[in-house]
Amino acid sequence: MESTLSRSRAFQWGLLFVGIVAISFSAIFVKWTDAPVSVIGMYRLFFTLLGMTPFLIRYREELRGVSGRDWALLALSGFMLALHFLLWMGSLRYTTVASSTVLMTLEPVLVMIGALVFFHERIRRSAVIAMSVALLGAVLIGWGDFRLSGTALYGDLLSILGTLAVVVHMLLGQALRSRISSFLYSYTVFLAAALSFAAYNGAAGYAFFGYAEWDWVVFLLMAAVPTVFGHLLFNWLLKYAGATTVSMAVLGEPVGASLLAWTLLGERLTPLQAFAGTLLIAGVALFLRYSGDRHGSPEREPRPPAAGELDAGAARPSM
């Protein structure tokens, strides 16, 4: 019964919708607290690791076989993930949820460019055209925000830099996951990212404790809602719906986040922002379609595996 239900297309799309709504709340939660973004990122990862740690014992044999070089690459991947969180969440302090999340959809485009440079993968001409459309939309978003305020443009820049950081994280993951299981990769990268945040917070003089009760609620919500009901749910869906369907979350998140920001935060879109965002999402949608036709399914970034799906396929990290 469960197997039949899980393979139902309507059921899969229903769960995909739930996941998109869940990850769309990530930007809202960041806006709901004044705690330093590096502290938010640290506790988000820490609470996620708490849920994963009991299952680490299953991978003790694999842990012994990880080479010193791979440990170094895992640490670098975790550092880049922390940098991604720091820059992206920091961007939300300066620009709108709509601009920040829409610019993050450039991720698969930038990953393909990185794969071209470092792995010598070829890109179809149709995918290049789609990439150009997406990049034009990104430029128009920056132009529109510059006309609004230089501060908003600074937030856009942080979002793009955060996207570049997560692209490096993804490319490292592409190389590492051929030798390391999904769970062990996710756990060690999250641990390295959490430790990077802890070191940064200590050096910056940010308090580790003493935050208001509401701030702790937000830290827990960041770990639970976008991760458990968002990215871990996508992990489960990969078994039945495939990466092509799950990749629609890349396009659905900025739409959901913008609607939530309009409803809960009172943020509104200018006509230029709406046009540029639509152009960027359309470009990425076409890019995913064309690159998916070529590779079978678009490459996705690792997500932390669910407790019951420890070797599930990888997907995009939580925002």
Secondary structure, DSSP 4 states (H G I P E B T S, - for coil): -HHHHHT-HHHHHHHHHHHHHHHHHHHHHHHT--S-HHHHHHHHHHHHHHHHGGGGGGGHHHHHH--HHHHHHHHHHHHHHHHHHHHHHHHTTTS-HHHHHHHHTTHHHHHHHHHHHHS-----HHHHHHHHHHHHHHHHHHHHHHHH-HHHHHHHHHHHHHHHHHHHHHHHHHHHTTTS-HHHHHHHHHHHHHHHHHHHHHHHT--SS---HHHHHHHHHHHIIIIIIIIHHHHHHHTTT-HHHHTHHHHHHHHHHHHHIIIII-----HHHHHHHHHHHHHHHHHHHHHHHHHSS------PPPTT-TTPPP-PPP-
